[in-house]
Amino acid sequence: MGEFDLMTGLYVFVLAALAGREVITKVPPTLHTPLMSGANAISGIAIVGAIVVAAKAEGALQVTLGVIAIAMATINVIGGFMVTDRMLAMFKKR
């Protein structure tokens, strides 16, 4: 990957992080459950992407980073489902 590709990737990452933070802080509490469901879907896509990247890895470092990415995205999905389930349980009649 060239220097230009690295700078472009870093630029996109920073912009996405800032835009994501701005969007998340503006969400009213009543929309947190639907937002969490959408975030879980995106994290599922991240798992698939991490698997694809790890499958095409050429060195030990790339494989290690791919496995770490898969593990972190999986933890994120599981945690998201747990939080969503807990939030939905608050609305169930007893």
Sine and cosine of phi, psi and omega as CSV:
sin_phi,cos_phi,sin_psi,cos_psi,sin_omega,cos_omega
0.00,0.00,0.76,-0.65,-0.02,-1.00
-0.98,0.19,0.14,-0.99,0.00,-1.00
-0.89,0.46,-0.61,0.79,0.01,-1.00
-0.89,0.45,-0.67,0.74,0.01,-1.00
-0.89,0.45,-0.64,0.77,0.01,-1.00
-0.91,0.42,-0.70,0.71,0.00,-1.00
-0.91,0.41,-0.63,0.78,0.03,-1.00
-0.91,0.42,-0.70,0.71,0.04,-1.00
-0.88,0.47,-0.67,0.74,0.03,-1.00
-0.90,0.43,-0.66,0.75,0.03,-1.00
-0.87,0.48,-0.73,0.69,0.01,-1.00
-0.90,0.43,-0.66,0.75,0.01,-1.00
-0.88,0.48,-0.73,0.68,-0.02,-1.00
-0.90,0.43,-0.70,0.71,0.03,-1.00
-0.89,0.46,-0.66,0.75,0.02,-1.00
-0.90,0.43,-0.64,0.77,0.02,-1.00
-0.90,0.44,-0.70,0.71,0.01,-1.00
-0.92,0.40,-0.69,0.73,0.02,-1.00
-0.91,0.42,-0.67,0.74,0.03,-1.00
-0.88,0.48,-0.68,0.73,0.03,-1.00
-0.89,0.46,-0.69,0.72,-0.01,-1.00
-0.89,0.45,-0.66,0.75,-0.01,-1.00
-0.93,0.37,-0.70,0.71,-0.07,-1.00
-0.91,0.42,-0.62,0.78,-0.03,-1.00
-0.94,0.34,-0.31,0.95,-0.02,-1.00
-1.00,-0.06,0.00,1.00,-0.06,-1.00
-0.99,0.15,0.81,-0.59,0.06,-1.00
-0.94,0.35,0.45,-0.89,-0.05,-1.00
-0.84,0.55,-0.48,0.88,-0.03,-1.00
-0.94,0.35,-0.29,0.96,-0.01,-1.00
-0.98,-0.20,0.10,1.00,-0.06,-1.00
-0.90,0.43,-0.63,0.77,-0.01,-1.00
-0.91,0.42,-0.75,0.66,0.06,-1.00
-0.89,0.45,-0.58,0.81,0.02,-1.00
-0.91,0.41,-0.63,0.78,0.02,-1.00
-0.90,0.43,-0.61,0.79,0.04,-1.00
-0.90,0.43,-0.66,0.75,0.06,-1.00
-0.91,0.42,-0.63,0.78,0.03,-1.00
-0.91,0.42,-0.59,0.81,0.05,-1.00
-0.90,0.44,-0.63,0.77,0.03,-1.00
-0.90,0.43,-0.67,0.74,0.03,-1.00
-0.91,0.41,-0.64,0.77,0.04,-1.00
-0.91,0.41,-0.55,0.84,0.09,-1.00
-0.89,0.46,-0.64,0.77,0.06,-1.00
-0.91,0.42,-0.61,0.79,0.04,-1.00
-0.89,0.45,-0.59,0.81,0.05,-1.00
-0.89,0.46,-0.72,0.69,0.01,-1.00
-0.88,0.48,-0.69,0.72,0.03,-1.00
-0.88,0.47,-0.66,0.75,0.01,-1.00
-0.91,0.41,-0.61,0.80,0.05,-1.00
-0.90,0.43,-0.68,0.74,0.01,-1.00
-0.89,0.45,-0.70,0.71,0.00,-1.00
-0.90,0.43,-0.68,0.73,0.00,-1.00
-0.91,0.42,-0.54,0.84,0.00,-1.00
-0.93,0.37,-0.49,0.87,-0.02,-1.00
-0.99,-0.12,0.13,0.99,-0.03,-1.00
-0.90,0.43,0.58,-0.82,-0.06,-1.00
-0.93,-0.36,-0.34,0.94,-0.02,-1.00
-0.78,-0.63,0.13,-0.99,-0.03,-1.00
-0.90,0.43,-0.62,0.79,0.00,-1.00
-0.91,0.42,-0.67,0.74,0.00,-1.00
-0.91,0.41,-0.65,0.76,0.04,-1.00
-0.90,0.44,-0.70,0.72,0.00,-1.00
-0.88,0.48,-0.72,0.69,0.02,-1.00
-0.90,0.43,-0.60,0.80,0.05,-1.00
-0.90,0.44,-0.69,0.73,0.01,-1.00
-0.91,0.40,-0.65,0.76,0.04,-1.00
-0.89,0.45,-0.66,0.75,0.02,-1.00
-0.89,0.45,-0.67,0.74,0.03,-1.00
-0.89,0.46,-0.71,0.70,-0.02,-1.00
-0.89,0.45,-0.71,0.71,-0.03,-1.00
-0.92,0.39,-0.65,0.76,0.02,-1.00
-0.92,0.39,-0.61,0.80,0.03,-1.00
-0.91,0.41,-0.68,0.73,0.06,-1.00
-0.87,0.48,-0.64,0.76,0.02,-1.00
-0.89,0.46,-0.68,0.73,0.01,-1.00
-0.91,0.41,-0.72,0.69,-0.01,-1.00
-0.88,0.47,-0.72,0.69,0.04,-1.00
-0.88,0.48,-0.65,0.76,0.02,-1.00
-0.89,0.45,-0.68,0.73,0.04,-1.00
-0.91,0.41,-0.61,0.79,0.02,-1.00
-0.91,0.42,-0.69,0.72,0.01,-1.00
-0.91,0.41,-0.69,0.72,0.02,-1.00
-0.88,0.48,-0.69,0.72,0.02,-1.00
-0.88,0.47,-0.66,0.75,0.00,-1.00
-0.92,0.40,-0.64,0.76,0.01,-1.00
-0.92,0.40,-0.66,0.75,0.01,-1.00
-0.93,0.37,-0.51,0.86,0.02,-1.00
-0.91,0.42,-0.45,0.89,0.02,-1.00
-0.92,0.39,-0.41,0.91,-0.05,-1.00
-1.00,-0.10,-0.08,1.00,0.00,-1.00
-0.97,0.24,0.58,-0.82,0.07,-1.00
-0.97,0.23,0.57,-0.82,-0.03,-1.00
-1.00,-0.09,0.00,0.00,0.00,0.00
